[in-house]
Structures are given as structure tokens and as C-alpha cells.
Amino acid sequence: MSRNLHEFLRKNMEIAINDFGMVTEGDRILVGLSGGADSFSLLHLLSSRKIYVSNNISIIAVHLDLGFDPENQEVMDKLRAHLTLHQFEFHIEKTDIGPLAHSDYNKLNPCFLCSRIRRKRIFELAEKYGCNKIAFGHHKDDIVETLLINIFYGREISTMKPKQDLFGGKYYIIRPLAYLWENMLKKYTAQQQFPVFETKCPTGEVSKRKAVKDILRQLRRDQKHIKENVFNLNYSQTWKTWKN
């Protein structure tokens, strides 16, 4: 079962990669490793032997410790041990991004500032390590939720792009897990026993994303395909025109 799940995830990841031209031969890819099931799955799937996508790429895993838990040395040691065991090139960095974004002068929008500073540092590290692609573990649930967040709170119809060029094409953000649901990635993570951990963000339980997750959970009690319907609408209205 474990092997079958791996092949299912890998195949659907490669379909998404090919649909949007996310990976090309010779790419140097920075994989954002948050510590969750999605980012661990992305790192291992993208590093595994591929059939329909070039294997002539190099990958570096990058984890930014946001500084919410100053006593998490054991967690970081387990992460280093895992990455070393699987022979990944990696960069782990301690930061104070979390406390800074949640400081008194920025109480109204900590998520925005946290995301902005994290992205800035990611780009700096991409420059340092010679990466032209930055891969994030955003999946179908993230895409559906972001669409609804932007509608409900931002008064616009938009969501994450599978592939996004930045700074005139110097970098590309790619989302190879765009065709995969979160529950499948969590199942894979449990089977593979990845050392997942959660960032102790004080905003997590009261965030807009948490509110949208709760709404979708309630709606699915009556209509179990509602997330698929929203994703397919987004795909047909926007993404379909971007495919190669």
C-alpha cells in the first residue's frame, strides 16, 4: 500500500509539473521545508526517481525556524538527522521572524508581515545557493482555501498560481503538489514516518485560513464534493489557459 500511494502521489505531481512546465533540465530548486506533512512529502517526492520529468535537477531543502519556540533544539536535531540520513543538501536557520511579526507595533496583521519577511529571506537564500526555482508544498486544499480567503476578505477572485515568475523571470515559484489533496499527503507522511512538527504560531487557531477550513468542513457534511467543485471551477476559469 505504501508503494502504491507513493506512485500515485508521484504520478499526479509529475502531471502537474508537466501541465505547467514547472521543472526543466538543469534546474536548481530550493524546497521550502516548513516541517509539515506537505513540505516533507514535496521534498521526498521531488527527489525520488521520476518518469515523466527530468531527473537532471539539484535540490536544497531550506528550513527557517521562525523563533516561536526557543527550546526546540531536539526538534531541529531530528530534522538535521533526517535530512543527513537521506543525503539531502540543506540549510537550517534560526530567525526571530515570528516574534517580530507578532510584536506590539504590528498586532493588526502579523501573518502578512511574517510571510513578507520569510519570502524575502527565501529569495536571499535562493540567490546564495544559485537556485532558479523555489518550490512550496501548497496542495489542493491550500489553493481552494486561498481562493475563498481572497473572495471573503480581499474582495477579489484569485488564488495561488502553479507557476509564478518573479523579478523578470530570475526566479520562479512552483507548486508541484497542486493536484494533490492534503489528506493523501498526511497519509503518506504517516506511512513514511517523516519527523513532522508544527510551528507554534499564536495566530494559527484564529487565522482567516482556519476560519475558511472550518466553513468548508461544515459544508462538506452535506456536499462532500464541494472542495473538488471549487477547485475545478478555479481550474477551468484560470489555470486551464496557463497550461503548456
Buried (B, 14 or more C-beta within 10 A) or exposed (E): EEEEBBEEBBBBBBBBBBBBBBBBEEBBBBBBBBBBBBBBBBBBBBBEEBEEBEEEBEBBBBBBBBBBBEEBEEBBEBBBEBBEEEEBEBBBEBBBBBBBBBEEEEEEEBBEBBEEBBBEBBBEBBEEBEBBBBBBBBBBBBBBBBBBBBBEEEEEEEBBBBBEEEEEEEBBBBBBBBBBBBEBBBBBBEEBEBBBBEBEBEBEEEBBBEBBBEBBEEEEEEEEEBBEEBBEEBBEEBBEEEEE
